[in-house]
Amino acid sequence: MVMAASILLAACSGTADEARLRQIIDSTVQRYAPLYRESSMAYWDGTLSGSPEAFGKYAELNLKIAGLFSDRETFAALKEIRDNGKVNDPLLARQLDVLYYAYLAKQADTALLSDIIRLETSLEQKYASFRAEFRGKRITDNQVESILRTSENNSELEDVWSAHKAIGPVVAPDIIELVKLRNSLAHSLGFDNYHTMSLILSGEEPEQIDAIMNEVDSLSRDSFAQVKADMDKAFAAKYSVAESDLMPWHYQGRFFQEAPRLYPVDLDKYYEGKDLEALTRDYYGSIGLDIEQMMAMSDLYPKEGKNQHAFCIDMDRNGDVRVLCNISDNEAWMGTMLHEFGHAAYAKGYDSNQELPYMLRESASIFTTEAVAMLFGRLSRNPQWMMRNLGISEEEANEIAGACYNTSRLQQLVQSRWMQVMYRFEKAMYADPDQDLNALWWSLVEKYQLLRCPKGRNEPDWATKIHVALYPCYYHNYQLGELFASQMHHYIVDNITESGDYRYDSYTGNPRVGKWMQDNIFSVGQKYRWEEMIERATGERLTARYWAEDFK
């Protein structure tokens, strides 16, 4: 009888905790949903115009959201329910985890949270309005990239690279202050620093991520060194300098995060004059993913004051999903369009599942939405995709296939080494923000990217990368995303298209691909932890094996 009473008491307690949790969820969503929508609108308006008023409103709304999740009584109730361990409904238990970490992240001094948000908003505005001053003219990031990619004039290359780096000294002091504020927040919540906190609150274990990044470093190191040697030989001849005199501006990009033109194929010519909107819309439609409404709500072309980057934003977790781009008719922007609308299709997928609770209408992890975006972003360099979507002949597709693959492989290796720099820099910066960050940056660039620091240079070049300031502790997710993208690709080729063509299959015209993604990845949102979602979708846990098979 004692055992039966104990079981009955536990069941009642579980029911009581679940009822209390439902009330907390309902109350939180009722207050959070309209603030989330308003905040998204203010951010959208600000990034389109650079308007101080819009960014001011965005900061104000973020403070209100922070205030909502900083409520100590609600957090105490969530902690008690979580510690009791008597929420038996799996969907409720998952919402409890998500809400607990959302509230935990804001259990700090409200003045500190306010300082962080205001400084982030100020930096957002500085990055959005910055234009490089190059030989008497203000030029955009697109123009900087174009000159670095096409010029063979050494002084011009150095000047435009240096002009872009001028944002560094403007923002570096604020970033260091922001890093210290973020660390103060982390310390107040019991974490050793903000980097550790960010990973844990994202559902990632620091040791787990270290192990994956170390594995990818080991897998890519020798292959990268080989292609880098080929690159140095080719670029020394191209720019008429000794290999020992090659500098960062010779590698055709601001950060050497994209593959330079090394192989004999000009991919840009295939996209010149093409309608990138139509190509993106028609491709996604062919695999059963309708993005037309989202594209109509998006803003895709450059204009003064507009953020020069690209992103996707879910405005309300209820179907209003938009993309910001700055399209130019080249391969890079084709890849970006396919990438960003991969994010959009994912968001639309979990938004459309009205049975999914509001707080679970997000991707299973930051990196799982990156994986989907990356899977599709790869297609702009895929000769089969170009044949099926651009209309190039089979003969031409075959002629460029080898160079396309080598270019894709180079891209994966180059960006993989760049991701090592970003991950390790941020980890070290948050561990000790008072160290010589300029020296730290260049030591990592030299080690992982095999680039030389310009003689005598001592500038905060790390601060020129917007992610360091505004999207902190994020970059490793791009690498995890590439691993999952390859894992999905192999699953699709093995189980859906059954083509056996791991190198070039583009899925064009196969709506079963979109249905598999919608049913197994998109619509489940955060219903499961990312490890479980990946295993359910592909039959195994996240592994680097397929990425290595594709690109090592």
C-alpha positions in Angstrom: 0.0 0.0 0.0 2.9 2.4 0.7 4.3 1.7 -2.7 1.0 2.3 -4.4 0.4 5.6 -2.5 3.9 6.7 -3.5 3.2 6.0 -7.2 -0.1 7.8 -6.9 1.6 10.8 -5.3 4.2 11.0 -8.0 1.6 10.9 -10.7 -0.4 13.7 -9.1 2.8 15.7 -8.7 3.7 15.1 -12.3 0.2 16.3 -13.4 0.5 19.4 -11.2 3.9 20.2 -12.6 2.7 19.7 -16.2 -0.4 21.9 -15.5 1.8 24.6 -14.0 4.2 24.4 -17.0 1.4 24.8 -19.5 0.4 28.0 -17.7 3.9 29.3 -17.9 4.2 28.4 -21.6 0.9 30.1 -22.4 1.7 33.2 -20.5 5.2 33.5 -22.0 4.0 33.0 -25.6 1.2 35.4 -25.1 3.6 38.2 -24.2 6.6 37.1 -26.3 5.0 36.5 -29.7 3.9 40.1 -30.4 7.3 41.4 -29.1 9.1 39.0 -31.3 7.1 40.1 -34.3 7.7 43.8 -33.6 11.4 43.3 -33.0 11.7 41.4 -36.3 10.0 44.2 -38.1 12.2 46.9 -36.6 15.3 44.9 -37.4 14.1 44.4 -41.0 13.4 48.1 -41.4 16.8 49.0 -39.9 18.8 46.7 -42.1 17.0 47.9 -45.2 17.6 51.6 -44.5 20.3 52.0 -41.8 17.8 54.1 -40.0 18.9 55.1 -36.4 15.2 55.2 -35.5 14.5 51.7 -36.6 17.6 50.4 -34.8 16.6 52.4 -31.7 13.2 50.7 -31.8 14.8 47.3 -32.3 17.0 47.9 -29.2 14.0 49.0 -27.2 12.0 45.9 -28.1 14.9 43.6 -27.4 15.1 45.2 -23.9 11.4 44.3 -23.4 12.1 40.8 -24.5 15.1 40.6 -22.2 12.8 41.9 -19.4 10.3 39.2 -20.1 12.8 36.4 -19.9 14.6 37.9 -17.0 11.6 37.4 -14.7 13.1 35.6 -11.7 9.9 34.1 -10.3 9.1 32.4 -13.6 12.7 31.1 -13.9 12.5 29.8 -10.3 9.3 27.9 -11.2 10.8 26.5 -14.3 13.9 25.4 -12.4 11.7 23.7 -9.7 9.7 21.9 -12.3 12.8 20.8 -14.1 14.5 19.6 -10.9 11.4 17.6 -10.0 11.8 15.6 -13.1 8.1 14.8 -13.3 7.1 16.2 -16.7 6.3 13.0 -18.5 4.8 14.4 -21.7 7.7 14.5 -24.3 6.5 17.6 -26.0 6.1 19.4 -22.7 9.5 18.2 -21.5 11.1 19.6 -24.7 9.4 23.0 -24.2 10.6 23.0 -20.6 14.2 22.6 -21.8 13.9 25.3 -24.4 12.2 27.7 -22.0 14.6 27.0 -19.1 17.6 27.9 -21.2 15.8 31.0 -22.7 15.1 32.3 -19.2 18.5 31.2 -17.8 20.3 33.3 -20.4 18.5 36.4 -19.1 18.9 35.8 -15.3 21.4 38.7 -15.0 21.3 42.3 -13.9 18.9 44.2 -16.1 21.3 47.1 -16.4 24.0 44.7 -17.7 21.6 43.2 -20.3 20.6 46.7 -21.3 24.2 47.7 -21.8 24.8 44.7 -24.0 21.8 45.3 -26.2 22.5 49.0 -26.7 26.2 48.3 -27.6 25.2 45.5 -30.0 22.7 47.8 -31.6 25.2 50.6 -32.0 27.7 48.2 -33.6 25.0 46.9 -35.9 24.4 50.4 -37.2 28.2 51.1 -37.6 28.7 48.0 -39.7 25.5 48.7 -41.8 26.6 52.2 -42.7 30.3 51.5 -43.3 31.6 51.9 -46.8 35.3 51.4 -47.7 37.1 54.6 -48.8 39.1 53.5 -51.9 41.1 56.0 -53.8 38.7 58.9 -53.1 35.5 56.9 -53.5 33.1 55.1 -51.1 32.6 51.6 -52.4 30.4 48.6 -51.2 31.6 45.2 -50.0 30.4 43.8 -53.4 32.8 46.3 -55.1 35.6 45.4 -52.8 35.2 41.7 -53.5 35.0 42.4 -57.3 38.3 44.3 -57.3 40.0 41.6 -55.2 38.7 38.9 -57.5 39.5 40.5 -60.8 42.4 43.0 -60.5 46.0 41.9 -61.2 47.4 45.3 -60.0 49.3 44.6 -56.8 49.0 48.1 -55.4 45.3 48.3 -56.2 44.8 44.9 -54.5 46.6 46.1 -51.4 44.8 49.4 -51.3 41.3 48.0 -51.6 42.1 45.2 -49.0 43.4 47.9 -46.6 40.4 50.2 -47.3 38.0 47.4 -46.2 40.0 46.8 -43.0 39.4 50.5 -42.0 36.3 49.4 -40.2 38.5 47.5 -37.6 39.7 50.5 -35.5 36.2 52.0 -35.6 34.6 49.1 -33.9 37.3 47.2 -32.1 37.1 49.2 -28.8 33.4 48.6 -28.6 33.8 44.9 -29.4 36.3 44.4 -26.6 33.9 46.2 -24.2 31.1 44.0 -25.5 33.1 40.8 -25.0 33.7 41.8 -21.3 30.1 42.6 -20.8 29.1 39.3 -22.3 31.6 37.6 -20.0 30.2 39.4 -17.0 26.8 38.0 -18.0 28.2 34.5 -18.3 30.0 34.7 -14.9 26.8 35.9 -13.2 25.0 32.7 -14.5 27.8 30.4 -13.4 29.7 29.9 -16.6 33.5 30.4 -17.0 33.0 32.7 -20.0 30.5 33.7 -22.7 31.9 31.2 -25.3 31.2 28.3 -23.0 27.8 29.6 -22.1 26.8 30.1 -25.8 27.6 26.6 -26.7 25.8 25.1 -23.7 22.7 27.2 -24.2 22.6 26.2 -27.8 22.5 22.5 -26.8 26.1 21.8 -27.5 28.8 20.6 -25.2 32.2 22.5 -25.4 34.2 19.2 -25.3 32.0 17.8 -28.1 32.5 20.8 -30.3 36.3 20.8 -29.6 36.5 17.2 -30.6 34.6 17.7 -33.9 36.7 20.8 -34.8 39.9 19.0 -34.0 38.8 16.0 -36.2 38.0 18.3 -39.1 41.4 20.1 -38.6 43.1 16.8 -38.8 41.1 15.6 -41.8 41.6 18.8 -43.8 45.2 19.9 -42.9 47.2 18.0 -45.4 44.8 18.4 -48.3 44.6 22.1 -47.7 48.4 22.4 -47.6 48.6 20.7 -50.9 46.0 22.9 -52.7 47.5 26.0 -51.0 50.9 25.1 -52.5 49.3 24.8 -55.9 47.6 28.1 -55.3 50.8 29.9 -54.3 52.6 28.7 -57.4 49.7 29.9 -59.6 49.3 33.2 -57.9 53.0 34.0 -57.8 52.9 33.8 -61.6 49.6 35.6 -61.9 50.6 38.6 -59.8 54.3 38.5 -60.9 55.7 38.2 -57.4 57.7 35.6 -55.6 55.8 33.0 -53.6 57.3 34.4 -50.4 55.9 37.8 -51.2 52.3 36.7 -51.6 50.0 38.6 -49.2 46.4 38.2 -48.0 45.1 40.5 -50.7 46.4 38.1 -53.4 43.9 35.4 -52.5 40.8 37.1 -54.1 38.8 37.9 -51.0 38.6 40.0 -47.9 39.2 37.1 -45.5 40.3 34.1 -47.7 37.1 32.4 -46.7 36.0 31.7 -50.3 37.7 29.6 -52.9 39.8 31.8 -55.2 39.8 31.2 -59.0 42.4 28.5 -59.3 40.9 26.1 -61.8 40.1 26.8 -65.5 36.4 27.5 -65.3 34.7 30.9 -65.2 31.5 30.1 -63.3 30.4 33.8 -63.3 29.9 33.8 -67.0 27.1 31.2 -66.7 25.1 33.6 -64.4 25.8 36.9 -66.2 22.4 38.4 -67.2 20.4 35.5 -65.6 17.4 36.0 -63.4 18.7 34.7 -60.1 15.2 35.0 -58.5 13.6 32.8 -61.1 16.3 30.3 -61.0 16.0 30.0 -57.2 12.2 29.9 -57.3 12.0 27.3 -60.1 14.6 25.0 -58.6 13.0 24.9 -55.2 9.6 24.3 -56.8 11.0 21.4 -58.8 11.9 19.6 -55.5 8.5 20.3 -53.9 9.4 23.3 -51.9 7.3 26.4 -52.6 9.2 29.6 -51.8 7.3 32.1 -54.0 5.4 33.9 -51.2 8.7 34.3 -49.2 10.5 35.6 -52.2 7.8 38.2 -52.8 8.2 39.5 -49.2 12.0 39.6 -49.5 14.4 42.5 -50.4 17.1 41.2 -52.8 19.0 44.1 -54.5 21.5 46.6 -53.2 20.6 50.1 -52.2 22.2 52.9 -50.2 22.1 52.4 -46.4 21.1 48.8 -46.7 22.9 46.0 -44.9 25.4 44.7 -47.4 25.3 41.1 -46.3 22.6 38.4 -46.7 20.3 36.7 -44.1 17.0 35.0 -43.7 14.6 36.0 -41.0 11.5 34.4 -39.6 9.4 37.4 -38.7 6.8 35.8 -36.5 7.1 32.0 -36.4 3.8 31.9 -38.2 4.8 31.9 -41.9 6.2 35.3 -42.6 9.7 34.4 -43.7 11.9 36.8 -45.6 15.4 37.0 -47.2 17.7 40.0 -47.5 20.3 39.8 -50.3 22.3 42.2 -52.5 22.1 40.3 -55.7 24.7 40.7 -58.5 24.6 38.3 -61.5 27.5 36.0 -60.5 28.0 32.6 -59.2 28.6 33.7 -55.6 25.3 35.4 -55.4 23.6 32.4 -57.1 25.0 30.3 -54.3 23.9 32.8 -51.7 20.3 32.9 -53.0 20.1 29.1 -53.0 21.6 29.1 -49.5 19.3 31.8 -48.0 16.2 30.3 -49.4 17.3 27.0 -47.9 17.0 28.7 -44.6 13.7 30.1 -45.6 12.3 26.7 -46.7 13.3 25.3 -43.3 11.6 28.1 -41.4 8.5 27.9 -43.5 8.4 24.2 -42.8 8.3 24.4 -39.0 6.0 27.5 -39.1 3.5 25.6 -41.2 3.2 22.8 -38.7 0.5 24.4 -36.5 0.5 21.4 -34.2 4.1 22.3 -33.2 4.1 24.5 -30.1 5.2 28.1 -30.7 8.3 27.8 -28.6 9.5 24.8 -30.7 9.1 26.6 -34.0 12.8 26.9 -34.7 15.4 24.7 -36.3 16.7 21.8 -34.1 20.0 23.6 -33.9 21.6 26.7 -35.3 23.8 24.4 -37.5 20.9 22.2 -38.8 19.4 25.2 -40.7 22.9 26.1 -41.8 23.3 22.5 -43.1 20.1 22.7 -45.3 21.2 26.1 -46.6 24.7 24.8 -47.4 23.4 21.7 -49.1 21.6 23.9 -51.6 24.2 26.6 -51.7 26.7 24.1 -53.1 24.5 23.7 -56.3 25.7 26.9 -58.0 28.9 25.0 -58.8 27.3 21.7 -59.7 27.5 21.0 -63.5 24.4 18.8 -63.4 22.4 21.6 -61.7 23.7 24.0 -64.3 22.6 21.7 -67.1 19.2 21.2 -65.7 18.5 24.7 -64.5 20.7 27.0 -66.7 20.3 25.0 -69.8 23.9 24.4 -70.6 24.6 21.5 -72.9 25.5 18.0 -71.6 28.7 18.3 -73.5 29.7 21.6 -71.8 28.6 20.2 -68.4 30.9 17.3 -68.9 33.8 19.6 -70.0 33.6 21.7 -66.9 32.7 18.9 -64.4 36.2 18.3 -63.2 37.0 21.9 -62.7 33.6 22.4 -60.9 34.3 19.6 -58.5 37.9 20.8 -57.9 36.5 24.3 -57.2 33.9 22.9 -54.8 36.5 20.9 -53.0 38.7 23.9 -52.8 35.8 25.9 -51.4 35.2 23.3 -48.7 38.9 23.2 -47.8 39.4 27.0 -47.8 36.3 27.7 -45.7 37.1 24.8 -43.4 40.4 26.4 -42.5 38.8 29.8 -42.1 36.3 28.3 -39.7 39.1 27.0 -37.6 40.5 30.5 -37.3 37.1 32.0 -36.3 36.3 29.2 -33.8 39.7 29.3 -32.1 39.9 33.1 -32.1 36.6 33.6 -30.4 37.3 30.8 -27.9 40.6 32.4 -26.9 39.2 36.0 -27.0 36.5 35.2 -24.5 38.9 33.3 -22.3 41.2 36.4 -22.2 39.9 39.6 -23.9 42.9 41.6 -22.5 45.5 39.6 -24.5 47.0 41.0 -27.7 44.1 40.2 -30.0 45.8 41.5 -33.1 48.7 39.1 -32.6 46.3 36.2 -31.7 44.4 36.8 -34.9 47.4 36.7 -37.2 48.9 33.7 -35.4 45.8 31.7 -36.2 45.5 33.0 -39.7 49.1 31.9 -40.3 48.6 28.5 -38.7 45.3 27.5 -40.2 45.1 29.4 -43.5 48.9 29.5 -44.2 48.7 33.3 -44.9 51.5 35.7 -44.1 50.8 38.8 -41.9 51.9 41.9 -43.8 55.2 43.1 -42.4 54.7 45.5 -39.5 50.9 45.3 -39.5 49.3 45.7 -36.0 45.7 46.5 -36.7 42.5 45.0 -35.3 41.8 43.0 -38.5 39.7 40.5 -36.4 37.2 43.3 -35.9 36.5 43.6 -39.6 34.5 40.4 -39.5 30.9 41.3 -38.5 30.3 37.9 -36.9 32.9 38.5 -34.1 30.8 41.5 -32.9 27.2 40.6 -33.7 27.0 36.8 -34.3 29.3 35.6 -31.6 30.4 32.0 -31.0 28.6 31.0 -34.1 31.1 30.1 -36.8 31.7 26.5 -35.8 28.1 25.9 -36.7 29.0 26.5 -40.3 31.4 23.6 -40.1 28.9 21.4 -38.3 26.5 22.4 -41.0 28.8 21.3 -43.8 29.2 17.9 -42.1 25.4 17.4 -41.8 24.9 18.7 -45.4 27.1 15.9 -46.7 25.3 13.4 -44.4 22.0 14.5 -45.8 23.3 14.4 -49.4 24.5 10.8 -49.0 21.2 9.8 -47.5 19.2 11.4 -50.4 21.4 9.8 -53.1 21.2 6.4 -51.4 17.5 6.4 -50.4 15.6 8.9 -52.5 17.2 9.6 -55.9 19.1 6.3 -55.8 21.4 7.7 -58.4 24.7 6.6 -56.9 26.1 10.0 -58.0 27.5 11.5 -54.8 29.5 14.0 -56.7 26.9 15.7 -59.0 23.4 14.7 -58.1 21.4 17.9 -57.8 17.9 16.4 -57.1 16.3 18.7 -59.8 12.8 17.7 -60.5 12.4 15.3 -57.7 9.7 16.5 -55.2 10.4 13.4 -53.0 13.5 15.3 -51.8 11.5 18.2 -50.5 8.9 15.9 -48.9 11.6 14.0 -47.0 13.1 17.2 -45.8 9.7 18.7 -44.8 8.6 15.5 -43.0 11.9 14.6 -41.2 13.8 17.9 -40.7 11.7 21.0 -41.3 8.3 20.3 -39.7 9.7 18.8 -36.5 11.4 22.1 -35.6 12.9 21.7 -32.1 10.7 18.8 -31.2 13.8 16.8 -30.7 17.4 17.6 -29.7 19.6 17.9 -32.7 21.4 14.6 -32.1 18.1 12.8 -32.1 16.6 14.6 -35.0 19.7 13.8 -37.2 19.5 10.1 -36.2 15.8 9.9 -36.9 16.2 11.6 -40.3 19.4 9.8 -41.6 19.6 6.7 -39.4 22.9 7.7 -37.7 24.4 10.4 -35.4 26.3 13.4 -36.9 29.5 12.2 -38.4 32.4 13.8 -40.4 32.8 10.7 -42.5 30.6 11.8 -45.4 32.2 15.3 -45.6 35.6 13.7 -45.7 34.5 11.3 -48.4 33.2 14.2 -50.5 36.0 16.7 -50.1 39.1 15.4 -48.3 
